[in-house]
Amino acid sequence: MPKKVDHHQRRKEIAGAVARIVRDRGLEGVSFREVAAEAGISVSLVQHYFGSKENLLIGTLDIQSAGFAELIGERLALIDSGDDPLKRLKAMVAVFIPDTEVSRAAMLLYHVFAGAALTDARLRSSEAFRSADSLVHAIEDELRVATEVGAISSGVDIEKEAKAILSLVLGLSLAILLDRTSSEEALAVLDHHLTRLQSVATSPGRGAAV
């Protein structure tokens, strides 16, 4: 009886091979031959699952992004739902700070693909980059809860603040990968920003955070 193939797992394995090549050699190192060799399978099998190099890159980006979303969920699962909403928010966005081997590899892959997406409309329209909107909405939800419990001022523009926080951690992650700062310094900057949001709520006469 023929062995049943888990096609989803096979696609993940191929995407993992692409990710390793990209992290080591950049996008220019990706070819069907190199991916097949890295994955330990035939070139025809890589082509069977992805068809073209463009689909291979987009598929890898989406698969790896989904795995990163799972990591965010795991971090949040460790935080009690009754905890300070800003603590939950930090747990959510700090995952973008490369402070472990896993997060460093994930953010390196993200920034390599983001650079390529600047001149590639199909990459820009991939699920991985479109999912940023969902993340912004999740940050907004935590900020709204923080506002309701008085942890931050009701004068904070939640939509703008959510985008600012995501931009902050993405910028810090890039600085770490470029060896311009450390993960410890980046986390301290994130803490500083969130503390400023708290001070808005506790300082009399203060307006919305800038």
C-alpha positions, 0 to 999 in steps of 0.5 A: 500500500502506497505511503500517504503523503502529508502535502501540507507538511511537505510544503512546510519542509520545502519552505523551511529549506528556502528560509535557511537558504535565504538567511544564509545567502539571501534571495539570490541563493534561492533556486529549485536546484539549491532548495531541492538539495537543502530539502533532500528531495528532487527538483521536480518535487519542488516544482510540483508543489510550487510551480514557479520561483515566485510562487516558491518565495510567496509560499515560503513567506506565507508559511513562515509568517503563519508559524511566527503568528503561532509564536505570538499566540504561544507568548500570549498564552503565557500571560493571564487574561486578567493581567495588565493589558500593557503587559499583554501588549508587550508580550505580543509585540516583543516577539518582534525583538530578535532576542532568541535564535528563533525570533532572530531567524524569523525577523531576518527572513521578514526583513529580507523579504520586505526589502525584496517586496519594495520592488515586487508587487506580488510579494507586497500583496502576500498574506504575510504582509497583509496580515500586518493589518490584523496585528495592528487591530490586535494591538488596538484591542489591547490599547482599548482595554488599557484605556477602559481600566485606566492604564492609559489616557482616554486621550490617546489616539488608539489607531495611530498608537497601534501603528506607532508601536508596530513600527517601533518594534519593526524598526528596532528589530532591523537595528538589531539585525544590523548590529546597531543596537542590542536586544536588551537595549531594544526591549528597554526602548519598548519599555520606555515607550509603554511607560510613557503611555502609563504616565499619560494616565497618571500625570495630571494635566497631561494630554495624549501621548505623542 
